[in-house]
Amino acid sequence: MAIFDDGFDFDKYVRKRLMEMDNLESRELFKEIIRDMMGEFYNHVANEYKFLEDRVFKEAPRPVRMPDITTGIVSIDEYDVTDRNFRPMDDGDLEEKTPDTELMLQNLANNEPYLLYTAFIPEDYFKLQNIENRVFHGFLELGEEKVAAEFKVKQCRRYMDKSESLYGVAKLNNLPWRTILAPYLYKFFDVNVIRVDEIDPKAKITNVTVDFEEYNKKARFDIFPIWNLSKTEIMASAYPQPVVEREVFEHILYAGQFKKNTSYLLTESDSTVRDIRWQDGDLYILADGETPGNWGFYEVHSEKEWFYKFPVFSNRQYDTFSNNMREYFGERIKSRTEIIRYLSSFVASQHFNFMDVKLMPAGDETGDTYDTESFIDYEYRWENSTKTLMVYFDAQKMNYYLNRDILSFLITNLSHFFPEYNCIGKIV
């Protein structure tokens, strides 16, 4: 509501002003004129403005957009296996794993590390940069016996691969790519044993203890990531119809086969997909194969109540008129004000206050961000940018271990509009 500042509460404002008046007659007069008469006028204007705003908003063209992706983490003891809205990124995290002593010794004999488990270390991104170069000490427990061992950690790729695979899914569904906000994924590390004292190949490893030194109090081994995606398969509703001289076939999946208030992303098929389109809730798929079969999908669940301990993150943007128009018409960002408006459109921006933006020669200043889309080969970007677009922020919580990861998500999104610059974010 734009008559006053956003979030302006008229009744609260009147009550506050009343308490500031010592004269009872003035207070009574103020109540009669302002609260009673002006209050009705204010509410009337507010309702009319809201009606006009909704009307313009609905008549404006809406862009085709990839669904919002929500990510979080949960402990194995806390997770509800019947939860259909948030599923593990890797279903294997729900299975109990036991180290294979014989396979471990075989790997070590071939000078290959052996993966024991994945650890979650809630620490600042920069402080974790050298952790892969270190060797940690500990021991393996075999019943009553303890055997000394050495360990190394490596950033866990299996979760990253799941997140990055959505880029291919977006292309398959003819949807513009949207950067995924998954800050927790940069805190997961695979713990590998690289050396162990003499051990019986038939012995069963009952426990593993690793001295992570300064990370000992923070490391967690019962945490795994979840997101609002779940896999499903759906059979085509009718026999495929031939098109283009019977070389391509149209497969139809009717609206009744899909859940209401749930978005769907095609993930895989047995034949080459040429095109897909949604029409009145029905899905039409043009593919080479003429045999009807199951189609793999991600069900993308709309945002539900989050009842787990750790905070949840989403790449969702506030649904605003300016955002819709920019996306629909492909408008560029051309001013400082537009940069602020764009960054503020992300729900994740609530962690920061925008301070300033400067254009400077490349290499003049380092920042606090990294590219969250290094897996994408952006052919249109300049490899050697001559200028840096530096955006300054003030963090709501200065020592929050996810600050740099969330800020990197915001800056990566901004860099889509400035391929000629090296976009960097800095916390001041």
N, C-alpha and C positions, 0 to 999 in steps of 0.2 A: 504494500500500500504506500503510494508515493506522495500523499498529501503532506505528511510529516515524515520524519526519519523512519526507516524500516523498523518495525517492532514497537512503534510509539503506542503507548497505552493511555487513552484519553482519561479513563476513570481514575487510573493511578495518578496521573498528572493533577487532576482536580483535587483529589484527596490530599496530595502533598501540599498544594497551594493553600488549601483550607487550614491546614495545621500551622502554616506560617503566619496566619492572621490572628492578631490579638483582639481586635475589635469584633465583638459578637455581631453587631449590626452589619458590618462589612462582610462577615462570614456568611450571614443569612442571605444577603444580597448576591454575593458571589455564587452561592449554591443555586439560587433561583434563576439567575441569568445564565451562568456558565454551564453548570451541571445539567439543569433541566432543559433549558431552551437550546443552548449551543450543543449539548450532548446529542439531542435528537438530530440536529442539523449535521453534526459531524458524522453520525452513524449513517444518515441518509446519503451524504456525499461519498462516504467510504464504500457503501454498497453499490452505488452507481458506478464508481470508479472501478470496482472489482468486476462488475458486470461487463463494462467496456473493455477492460483488460483481458478477460476471458474470451470475449467475442473476437477481439483482434488476434489473440493467441491461437484460437481454434481455426481461424480463417487463413493464417499464415501457413505456407508450405512446410511440411515436416520432413526432415531428412531421413534417409534410410540409414539406420544405425545398428551397429553390433550391440547385443545385449550387455548390460552391466555385469562385470565379473567381480565377485566378492571372495576374498581369501582371508584365512585366519589360521590359528593353530589351537590344538587341544591336547590334553594328556590322555593316554590310553584309558585310564581309570574314569575320566570324566566324560568321555565320548559316548553318546547314545547311539548304539548300532542301528536303531530303528529310525534315526533321523534321515528323512528323505530330502531335506532341503540343503544340507551340508554333508558332503561325502569326502572321504579321504582322496587326496590327489593320487595316491598309490594304494590300491586296495590291499596290497601285501603288508601294509603297516598294521592291519588288524590280525595278522597271523603271528603266532609265536615262533621265533627263530632260535635255533640251537647251533652253535659253532660246530663245524665238522673238522675234527682234529686231523684226520687223515688228509683231507683236501687242503687244509691249512699248511701242513708240512710239505705237501706236494708243491704248492705255490711258492713257498719259501725256498724250496730246493731249486726251483726255476727262477729264483731271484725276482719273484713277483709278490706284491703285498696281498694280504688276505683280509677281506672286509669282515669286521666283527659286528658293527652296529653303526647307527647314525646318531650323532649328538647335536643338540641344539644349544648354542652358546649366545645368550643375549648380550651382545657387546657391540660397541660402535663399529661401523663399517671399516674405518681407517685402522682401528686398533687390531682388526683381524687380518690385515693384509699380509703379514709375515708369518702367520700361524702355520701355513703349509710347509714352511722351510725348517720347522723345528722338529726335534725328536723328543718324544715323551717316554717316560719310563713307568713301568708297572709290573703286574704279574698276572698269570692265569691260575685259577684255582681248579684243582682236580681232586675233588673231595677234600681230604685233609691236607693234601700237598699243594704248595705254591711254587710256581715256576716263573722266574724272572723273564721279562719280555720288553721289547721296545716297540713303540708305536709312532705312526705319523697320521696326520689328518689331511683330508683333501675336500674341497668344497663339494657338497653333494650335488650331482648333476641330474639325478632321476626326477627331482621335483622341477628343476629348471627346464628340463626337456618337456615336461608336461605343459608348463606355462607357455614356453616358446612355440609349442606345436599349434597353439591357437592361431598363430599367424597364418599357417597353411589352411586351417579351418575357415578363417575369415575369407581367404581368397576363394576357397571352394564354394562358399555361400554367396559370393559376389558382394561382400560387405566391406566397407572401408575399415581399415585396421584401427583398433583403439589400444593404446598402451595398457598393459595389465599392471595393477598395483599389487605387488606381492612382496612387501619388505622383509617378511620373515624368512623367505627362501635363502637370503644371503647369509643367514646365521646357522644353516645346517651343514654339518661336516661329517663325512664318512671317516670312521676310525678304523685304521688298518694296522695289523700287526706286521712288522717288517723283520723282526728277529726274536727268537725264543730259545731258551736253554733246552738241553736235551729233554725230550718228552716222549712218552709211550704213545704210538699212533692209535692205539685202541682206547686210550684214556678219554674219559668224557669231561669236557670243560664245563664246570658248573657255575663259574662266575669270572668276570674280567674286571680288574681294577687298574685304572690309568691315573697317574698323577698329572693333571692338567695345569699344575702350578697355579698361576694367578687366576686361572679360570675355574678352579675347583669348586668354588662356592656358587658359580653361576651355571655351569654345565648341567643340562638336563638330558636324560636318555629315554624319557617316556613321552616325548612330544612329537607330534607329526602334523603336517599341514592339511587343511581341509578347504574346500571351496564349494560354491553354489552350483556345481555341475555334477550330473550323474549320467551314466551311460545307459542307453536303451536301444532296442531294435524294433522297427515297425515294418510290417509287410505291406507292399503296395496293394491298394484297394481293388484295382481292376487290371485286366490284362493289358500290357503295354501296347500303345497305338503307334504304328510306324509313321515316320515323317522323313522328308528328304530322301525319297526313293528307297525307303526301307533300310537305310543304313543307320539311322538314329531313331530311337524309340522314346515315346513320352510315357513316363510312369506317373501315376496319380495317387497321392495319399490324401484322403479326405479329412476335413476339419474334425470330424468326430473321433478320429484316431489320436488326436493330440489333446493333452490336458489343457484345461482353461487356465489363464493367467500364468502360463509357462511358455517361454521362448524355446525354439529348437534350432540347433545347428547341425547340419549334416556333417558327419565325420569320415565316413568311409562307404565304399560300395565295391561290388565285384566287377564293375565295368567303368569305363571312362565317362565321367560326367561332363556334359557340354554346357549345360545351363540349368539353373533352378529359379523358380519364381513362386511367390505366394500370391494367391488370389482368393479373397473372401474366406480365408482360413484354410483353403486347400493348397497342397504343395504339388507343383508340377516339376518333374525332373526329366531333363533330356539327357539320355545316356546311350551308349553304343549297344549295350546288352538288351536283348528282347525277352529274356527269361525273367519273370517276376520273382522277386526274392526279398530278403530282409535288408533294410537300410539302417545303418548305424547312425545314431544321433547323440548329441549332448542335450540333455534337458537343462535349461538354464532357469533356475528357480528365482522368482522375484524375491526381493529382500524381505526376510522374515525376522521375527524377534530373535535376537542373539542372546543365548543364555549360558554361553561358556565363559570361562574366566578371563582369557586374553582378549584384548580389543580386536575388532574385525576391521578390515580395510576394503575399500571398493574404488573402482575407477569411475564411479558415477559422477555426473555433472548435474548441477541444478538445471531444471528444465526452464530455460529462459528464452524470450523472444530473440534476443541478439545472438545467442548460441545457435538456435535453429536456423536463422537467416544466414549466418556465416557458413554453417555446414552445408546448407542446401545450395547456396550459390557459389560456394568455394571462395569466399572472400578472404583476402590476406589481412594480417594484423599490421597496422601502419603507424601506430602511435603508442606512447607510454601509457595513456589511459586505456587503450585497448588491451595492452599486455596485462595490466592490473585486472581488468574485467575478465579476461580469459582465464588467468590463473585462479582468480577468486571463484570461478564457476565450478571448480572441482570441490567436492566434499572434503577431500584430503587437505585443502588449503587452510582448514580451520586450525591446523597445527602451527601456522606461521602468520606473521604480519608482514605485508609487503613494505619495504623501506625505500628502495630506489632502483633505477636501472641506468647503466652506463655503457656506451660503446667505446671500446679502447683497442689499441693495437694488440694483436695476438701474442700471448706469452707474458704479458705485463703482470698478470696476477693469477694465482692459483685459487681454486674454489673448493667447495665441499660436496660436489656432485660427481656422478659417473654416468655413463650411458647405459640405460637399462635395456637398450635394443641393439646391442652390439652384434647380435645374431642375424640382423637384417642387413643385407647389402644395399644400402641406399645409393643407387647409381647417380642420383641427381645432386648429391651433396659434394661440396668442394673438399678435396682431400686436404689441402693446405689453406685453411682460412686465414686471411690477412687481418681479420678483426675478431674481437671477442665481445659478445653481448653478455655483460655481467649483471645479474639480478641479485639484489641484496634483500635479505630477509631477517626478521627477528623471530626466533623460535618461542613458542608459548612455554615450552619446558626445555631449557637450555641443555640439560644433561640426558635427555631422552635418547636411548640407544638406537631408535629408528629414525631420528631426524634426517640424517643424510640420505637414507634410503627413500623416504617419502618425498623429500625435496628433489631427489634425482628423478623421480617419476614426473613431477611437475615440470622440471626443466626439459626432460626428454620430450614431453608433449609440446612444449613451447618451441623446441628446435625444429618441429615439423614445418613451422611457418618461416624459419630463417635458415635455410640450407646453406646460405653464403657465409654465415657466422658460426663461430664456435660458442655455443650457448653454455654458460656456467652459472650455477647458483652459489651464493655465499651467505653463511650465517654470521651476522655481526652482533 
